[in-house]
Amino acid sequence: LPELLDAMSVRRAVLVGHSDGASIALVHAGTPRAYPRVLGVVALAPHVFCEDVSLASITRARHEYEHGDLRSKLARHHDDVDAAFWGWNRAWLDPGFRAWNIEAYLPAIRVPVLVIQGEQDPYGTIAQVEAIERGARDVERVMLAGCGHAPQREKPEETLAAVARFVGRLSSNV
């Protein structure tokens, strides 16, 4: 991520990530290279450790990819849908991945974090949000009822309003 931001000449940024992308944003914000460029983090349905519910849902996704219409749905968004899906699926379902945990990065995050989590997310629970709140200094939580793993798609108005409020708060501090 730092090399990408450098290549794009990004000098000031609010990192916005969804799911594994939120994890990447949190890891970067928890490293010294993030500052002073990173002003805040918006984490949509983030993961900071591996949960049984995540693994069960990822196992179901594999079945739907092999036997249902998930592959055709994902193909609209990926040039190499098989590489994208299997790279994600096999990584998460590797037995060694159960020990994956990025909570050690959280105490080093020096900027505000907005966490938006769907209450019905099949890939992660409120335990992810609580871990971020315990680890990072300045965390705002938005829990969305009737929402699964993609708040930006399932609850776009609420998600956009929360992000706009958060970014407005950040811009008043700059």
N, C-alpha and C positions, 0 to 999 in steps of 0.2 A: 504493500500500500504506500509506504513513503516514496518508493521509486516512481510509482504511478503519479502521485501528487506532484513530485518534482518534474516529471516529464510533461505534465500538463500545466506547469507553472502556477499551481494553486498556492497562494500565499496565506489565505485565511479560509477556514472551512468549518462547517457543521457536518460531521459525518452522519450519514443516514444509512442504516443497514437493516435488512430483513433476514431473520433466521440465522443461517451461518454467516451472512453478511453483517449482521448485527454483532456476532461474535468477533468477526475480524475488526470491526470498528472499535469495539471495547478493548481488544488486545492492543491495537495501535494506540488508543488513548492512554493505555497503561504503560507506555514506553516513553523514554525521554525525547525521542525524535518527534513526538506529536506536538511539542510546544515550541514556539507560541502559535503555530499554525492552526491547531484545532481549538475551536471555541466551545464546542459542545458535541454531544453524541445523542442521536435519536436511534433507539434500539427497538425495532419492531419484532416481536416474538423471538427474543434472543435466547441463546443457549449458552450457559456457562459451565455446565456439567452434563453428563449423560444420565438420562432417566429411563426407567423401564417403559414408561408410557411412550417415550420417543422411539425406542427400539421396536415396540409392538406396532406402532403406526408405520414405521419404515418397513417392517416385514410385510404389513398389509399392502403398502405401496408397491413393493416388489411383486406381489401376487397380482395386483391390478395392472402393473406394467406388462407382465408376462401373459395374462389371461383376459384383461379387460381393455378399456380404451384409453388408459393413461398415456401410453406411448404416443398415440395420435394427438392427444391434447398437448403434450409437451413438445411435440415436433414443430408446432407453430412458433415456438419461442427459442428453439435451439437448432443450429446448423447441423450439429452431430448429436442428435438426441440420445443415442446409445451411450456415447462417451460421457455426456453430462449426467444421465441418470445413473449409470453403473458406477461412475466415479464417486458420486454422492452415496449411493446405496451401499456399495461394498465397503466404503470407508466406515460408515456408521455401524454396519453389521459385523465388522471385523471384531472378533472376541476381545482383542486388546483395546478397542476403542471405549469399552465400558469404563476404563480408568481416565478417559479424557476429562480435563478440568482446567479452566482458565481463571478460576477465582483469584489466583495469586496476582493477576494483573490489576484487579479492581482497586486496591488501596492506593495505587499510584496514579489513578485518574484524577486530574486536578481541575476538571471542568464539569459543568452540570451535565447530567444524563437524564434523558426522558425515555422511560420504558413504557411501551404500549403493548399490552398483552390481551389476547382474546380469552375470555373465561372458558370457552369450549375448545381451546387449542389442543388437537390430538397429538401434537409433537412436543409439548412442554406445559408445565404446570406453573402455578403461582410460586412454587419453590424457586424457580429461576429468578423471578422478580425479587423475591425476598433475599436471595443470595447477593444480588447486585446491590440492594439497599444496605445490606450488612457490610459489603466490601467497599463500595464507593462513597464519597463524601456527600455529594449533592445529587440526590436521585428524586425525580418526580415520577410517580406511578399513575398510569391510566389503564384501568381494567375495563374491557368492553364486553358487556353482556351480549349473548347471542352472536358471538364472534369466534371464529376458529383461528387458523394459523396465519391468515393474511388480512390484517386489519386495514391495510391500504386498499384492498379490493372489497372486503366484506362490509366495512364501515368507513367508507372514504370521507364522508363529511366530518364525522367525529375525529377521525385520525388527522385530517388536514387541520381542523380547528385546534387540536392539541399541539400539533407541530408548529402552527403559526403563533400560538401563545408562547410556546417555548422559545422559538427563534426571536420573537419580540422581546422577551426577557433578556436573551443573550445580547441583542443589539443595543439594549439600553445600558448594558454594562461595558460596551466597547468605547 
